[in-house]
Amino acid sequence: MNYHQFLQEGLFRALQLLGLKGKVVHLYLVTDEEIALLNREYLGREGPTNVISFSLWEGQRPASPTYLGEIFISRDTARREAREYGVPLRDYLLSLALHGLLHLLGYEHERGRWAPWLMARKEEELLRRLLGPERRAILNLVRRREYMPAKLAVNVDHVATVREARKVHYPDPIHAAVLAELGGAHGIVVHLRGDRRHIQERDVRLLREIIKTKLILEMAPTEEMIEFALTVNPDQVTLVPERPMEVTTEGGMAVKGRVREVRATVERLKKGGIPKVSIFINPDPAELKSASKTGADVVELHTGHYAEARGAEEMERELSRLEEAARVARDLGFEVHAGHGLSYENIEPVAAIPEIEEFSIGHAIIARAIMVGMKEAVREMLSLIEKARG
């Protein structure tokens, strides 16, 4: 196969897709020895790398240069890495060429905490359009390469639990949600239960009107709850199992053997205008594979068994289950979230799992807020998550 011609054609099409028709890029396929020499002479580092880009306009770039620069790809390193990652060499070479092109266009994955995610997202978008969505191996590899910093969604159910203990109008979960957002929360979670033990319909409706981030409604897949969700239109619905006598949700939803039933609920919610549907699920690859047939956008991995683990050995075992499940879920195309029982003491190992994009935490934050206030409690949790990703 003439890889050089294939890559040149790919770069030409990529420039067209980016609205840069008429721009020129020179591409060179070289050996490890040759790229190591470039590294040493121009970048001051030793050894071969997979791709290097050189812009002709460093520090004096014209407003709209025709010639963008040069891209060097090591055939030797690319071949080794493609074999290691289990992706076709042709596809991997194209991903490296696009990576080099994006550097020439000003994308820098070492500049700022959001930069790696932005660059990987643009690279994945171009690959998908050039190769087609069926080339899942290379698309998943690029998607895994750099991750957006994890987000925190704060569950305010237990503020309502305190209120309902006395059947008064305070403390108000709406007030708590606003303070959580001011503390940096990326979303607000509420679980409207069939027995209305804490959150009430009034709370969900007011939150829909007031919060500025996103509203996540946890609910059982019952007719009553589906109808309510379609009237309120939250940003995301998370389907959870629910038993009347449980103190809190005791595990993930069983999807295996119920795919048709769950898919019908997901389809109904999405057709009704719900932007995202999530399934709260145990970290079990078999369940995740069943969930992939439902049309859900997100899976939230149940972290309860990890949170309740006793001793280092059991905790390590449960953490390994979460790591494997996160990889499987990501490879299946899910956006991966996690939650249940996570606290200030146990969040960091889970927050270090790169596939998990968002954590849903309630009880620990509300408990901490009693002592230090809601904004500070949220900031402390975000700090731990960011530290784990650093």
C-alpha positions in Angstrom: 0.0 0.0 0.0 1.2 3.5 -0.8 0.9 5.0 2.6 2.3 8.4 1.6 -0.2 9.0 -1.1 -3.1 7.9 1.2 -1.9 10.3 3.9 -1.5 13.2 1.5 -5.0 12.6 0.2 -6.3 12.5 3.8 -4.6 15.7 4.7 -5.9 17.4 1.6 -9.5 16.3 2.5 -9.0 17.4 6.1 -7.9 20.9 5.1 -11.1 21.1 3.0 -13.2 19.9 5.9 -11.6 22.6 8.0 -12.4 25.3 5.5 -8.7 25.7 4.6 -8.8 24.8 0.9 -5.6 26.0 -0.9 -3.3 25.5 2.2 -0.1 23.5 1.7 1.5 20.9 4.1 4.5 18.8 3.4 4.5 15.3 4.8 7.5 13.0 5.3 7.6 9.4 6.3 11.0 8.7 8.0 12.8 6.1 10.1 13.3 6.1 13.8 16.9 7.2 13.3 15.9 10.2 11.2 13.2 11.4 13.5 15.5 11.0 16.5 18.0 13.3 14.8 15.3 15.9 14.3 14.3 15.6 17.9 17.9 16.1 19.0 18.8 19.0 16.7 15.6 21.0 16.8 13.7 20.1 20.0 16.6 19.2 22.4 15.3 15.7 23.3 16.6 12.2 22.8 15.1 9.3 21.0 12.4 8.7 18.4 8.8 9.9 18.6 5.8 9.0 16.4 5.2 12.5 14.9 6.8 16.0 14.8 5.4 19.1 13.3 7.4 22.2 12.2 5.7 25.5 11.4 7.6 27.9 9.1 5.9 30.8 10.9 6.9 30.3 14.6 6.7 33.7 16.2 6.0 35.6 13.0 2.9 33.9 11.5 1.2 35.9 8.8 -2.5 36.4 9.1 -3.3 33.7 6.6 -0.2 31.8 5.4 -0.6 29.5 2.4 2.2 27.2 3.5 1.5 25.8 7.0 4.6 23.7 7.6 6.1 20.2 7.7 4.9 16.9 9.3 7.4 14.1 10.0 6.1 10.6 10.9 8.3 7.7 12.0 7.2 4.6 10.1 9.1 2.4 12.6 7.5 3.9 15.7 4.0 4.0 14.1 4.3 0.3 13.1 5.2 -0.7 16.7 2.5 1.4 18.3 -0.2 0.3 15.9 0.6 -3.3 16.7 0.7 -2.5 20.4 -2.7 -0.7 20.3 -4.3 -3.3 18.0 -5.3 -0.8 15.3 -4.7 -0.9 11.5 -1.4 0.7 10.6 -3.0 2.8 7.8 -5.6 4.2 10.2 -3.0 4.9 12.9 -0.7 6.8 10.4 -3.6 9.0 9.4 -4.4 9.8 13.0 -0.7 10.8 13.5 -0.8 13.0 10.3 -4.0 14.7 11.6 -2.4 15.2 15.0 0.6 16.9 13.3 -1.8 19.0 11.2 -3.7 20.2 14.2 -0.4 21.3 15.8 0.4 23.4 12.7 -3.1 25.0 13.1 -2.3 26.1 16.7 -3.8 23.2 18.7 -1.5 22.4 21.7 -2.3 19.5 24.0 0.3 20.8 26.6 -1.4 24.2 26.9 -4.0 24.4 29.6 -6.2 21.8 31.3 -8.9 21.7 28.6 -6.4 21.7 25.6 -5.8 18.0 25.4 -9.5 17.2 25.3 -10.2 19.9 22.7 -7.4 18.6 20.4 -8.4 14.9 20.8 -12.0 15.8 20.0 -11.1 17.6 16.8 -8.8 14.8 15.8 -11.6 12.2 16.4 -14.1 14.3 14.4 -11.8 14.5 11.4 -11.0 10.8 11.5 -14.7 9.9 11.7 -15.4 12.0 8.7 -12.5 10.7 6.7 -12.7 7.0 7.6 -16.3 6.5 8.6 -17.8 5.7 12.0 -17.3 2.0 11.5 -13.5 2.3 12.1 -14.1 2.0 15.8 -10.7 0.8 16.9 -8.8 4.0 15.9 -11.7 6.2 17.0 -11.7 4.7 20.4 -7.9 5.0 20.7 -8.0 8.7 19.9 -10.9 9.2 22.3 -8.9 7.5 25.1 -5.7 9.4 24.4 -6.7 12.6 26.2 -9.6 13.1 28.5 -11.5 16.2 29.6 -11.1 17.0 33.3 -13.8 15.1 35.2 -16.9 17.0 36.2 -18.9 16.9 39.5 -22.7 16.7 39.7 -24.0 17.3 43.2 -27.0 15.4 44.5 -29.2 17.5 46.8 -31.6 14.8 47.9 -30.5 14.8 51.5 -31.2 18.5 52.0 -34.8 17.6 51.2 -34.5 14.6 53.6 -33.8 17.0 56.5 -36.7 19.2 55.4 -39.1 16.3 55.1 -38.1 15.0 58.6 -40.1 17.9 60.0 -42.5 18.5 57.1 -41.5 22.2 57.0 -40.3 24.5 54.2 -36.6 24.5 55.1 -33.9 23.7 54.3 -34.6 24.1 50.7 -32.8 22.0 48.1 -33.2 24.8 45.6 -31.1 27.0 47.8 -28.5 24.2 48.2 -28.4 23.7 44.4 -27.6 27.4 43.8 -24.8 27.3 46.4 -23.4 24.1 44.9 -23.2 25.8 41.5 -21.5 28.8 43.0 -19.0 26.3 44.5 -18.2 25.0 41.0 -20.6 22.1 40.5 -21.2 21.2 36.9 -24.7 19.8 37.4 -27.4 19.1 40.0 -28.9 15.7 40.6 -32.2 14.8 42.2 -33.9 11.4 42.6 -37.7 11.7 42.6 -38.8 8.5 44.3 -42.2 6.9 44.1 -42.8 7.4 47.8 -41.6 11.1 47.7 -39.4 10.5 50.8 -37.2 13.5 50.0 -37.4 15.4 46.7 -40.9 16.6 45.7 -42.2 17.4 42.2 -42.2 21.1 43.2 -38.4 20.8 43.8 -37.7 19.4 40.3 -39.9 22.0 38.6 -38.2 24.9 40.4 -34.7 23.5 39.8 -35.5 23.2 36.1 -36.2 27.0 36.1 -33.4 28.2 38.4 -30.2 26.3 38.0 -27.7 27.4 35.4 -25.7 24.2 34.8 -27.7 21.1 34.1 -30.4 19.1 35.8 -30.1 15.4 36.1 -33.3 13.5 37.2 -32.8 10.1 38.6 -35.9 7.9 38.5 -37.3 4.5 38.2 -38.6 3.5 34.7 -42.3 3.6 35.7 -45.1 5.1 33.8 -45.6 7.8 36.4 -42.0 8.9 36.3 -41.7 8.8 32.5 -44.8 11.1 32.2 -43.3 13.5 34.8 -39.9 13.6 33.1 -41.5 14.4 29.8 -43.3 17.4 31.3 -40.3 18.8 33.1 -37.7 18.0 30.4 -34.5 17.7 32.5 -31.1 17.8 30.7 -30.6 14.1 31.6 -32.6 11.3 32.9 -30.8 8.5 34.8 -32.8 5.3 35.1 -32.3 3.6 38.4 -33.8 0.5 40.2 -36.0 1.3 43.1 -37.4 -0.8 46.0 -39.9 0.7 48.5 -38.1 -0.5 51.6 -34.5 0.3 50.7 -32.7 3.1 52.6 -30.8 4.1 49.4 -30.4 2.6 45.9 -28.8 -0.8 46.6 -27.3 -1.6 43.2 -27.3 -0.9 39.5 -30.2 -1.6 37.1 -30.3 -5.1 35.7 -30.4 -4.7 31.9 -29.4 -8.2 30.8 -32.6 -10.1 29.9 -34.6 -6.8 29.8 -33.0 -5.0 26.8 -36.3 -4.6 24.9 -38.1 -3.2 28.0 -35.3 -0.7 28.8 -34.8 0.2 25.2 -38.5 1.1 24.9 -38.2 3.5 27.9 -35.0 5.1 26.5 -36.6 5.6 23.1 -39.7 7.1 24.6 -37.7 9.6 26.7 -35.5 10.6 23.8 -38.4 11.0 21.4 -40.1 13.1 24.1 -37.1 15.6 24.0 -34.8 14.4 26.8 -31.3 15.2 25.5 -29.5 12.4 27.3 -30.6 9.1 28.9 -28.3 7.3 31.4 -28.5 3.9 33.0 -27.2 3.4 36.6 -25.5 0.1 36.2 -23.2 -2.3 38.1 -19.5 -2.5 36.8 -20.2 -5.7 35.0 -19.1 -6.0 31.3 -22.0 -8.3 30.5 -24.5 -5.8 31.8 -22.7 -3.0 29.9 -22.9 -4.9 26.6 -26.6 -5.4 27.1 -26.9 -1.7 27.9 -25.2 -0.9 24.6 -28.3 -2.3 22.8 -30.7 0.1 24.6 -29.8 3.4 22.9 -28.7 5.0 26.2 -26.1 7.8 25.9 -24.5 7.4 29.3 -23.8 4.8 31.9 -23.3 5.7 35.5 -21.2 3.0 37.2 -22.4 1.9 40.6 -19.4 2.5 43.0 -21.2 1.3 46.1 -19.3 -2.0 46.4 -16.0 -0.1 46.1 -17.2 2.5 48.7 -18.2 -0.3 51.2 -15.1 -2.5 50.7 -13.3 -3.5 53.8 -9.6 -3.7 53.7 -7.0 -2.8 51.1 -7.4 -6.1 49.2 -11.1 -5.9 48.7 -10.9 -2.2 47.8 -8.3 -2.9 45.2 -10.4 -5.7 43.7 -13.5 -3.4 43.4 -11.4 -0.6 42.0 -10.1 -3.0 39.3 -13.7 -3.9 38.5 -14.5 -0.2 38.0 -11.4 0.3 35.8 -12.3 -2.6 33.6 -15.9 -1.5 33.4 -15.0 2.1 32.5 -12.8 0.8 29.6 -15.5 -1.5 28.3 -18.2 1.2 28.6 -16.0 3.7 26.7 -15.2 1.2 24.0 -18.9 0.6 23.6 -19.4 4.3 22.9 -20.8 5.4 26.2 -20.2 8.6 28.1 -19.0 7.2 31.5 -20.1 8.6 34.8 -19.8 7.1 38.3 -21.4 7.4 41.7 -22.8 6.0 45.0 -21.0 6.1 48.3 -18.1 8.2 47.1 -16.6 10.4 49.8 -13.7 12.7 50.5 -11.8 9.7 51.8 -12.3 7.3 48.8 -12.8 9.6 45.7 -9.2 9.9 44.5 -8.5 6.4 43.2 -11.8 6.4 41.3 -11.2 9.9 40.1 -7.9 8.8 38.6 -9.7 6.4 36.1 -9.4 8.5 32.9 -12.5 7.1 31.2 -14.9 8.5 33.8 -16.1 11.9 32.8 -18.4 12.8 35.7 -19.0 11.9 39.3 -22.4 12.1 41.0 -21.9 12.7 44.7 -24.5 13.7 47.3 -24.5 12.4 50.9 -20.8 13.1 51.5 -21.0 16.6 50.2 -24.2 17.5 52.1 -22.7 16.0 55.3 -19.6 18.1 54.9 -21.7 21.2 54.1 -23.2 21.0 57.6 -19.7 21.8 58.9 -18.2 24.1 56.3 -21.0 25.3 54.1 -22.2 24.1 50.7 -19.8 26.1 48.5 -16.8 25.1 50.4 -17.8 21.4 50.5 -18.2 21.4 46.7 -14.9 23.1 46.2 -13.1 20.6 48.5 -14.5 17.7 46.5 -13.6 19.3 43.2 -10.1 19.9 44.4 -9.7 16.2 45.2 -11.0 15.1 41.8 -8.7 17.6 40.0 -5.7 16.4 42.1 -6.4 12.8 41.1 -6.4 13.8 37.4 -3.3 15.9 37.7 
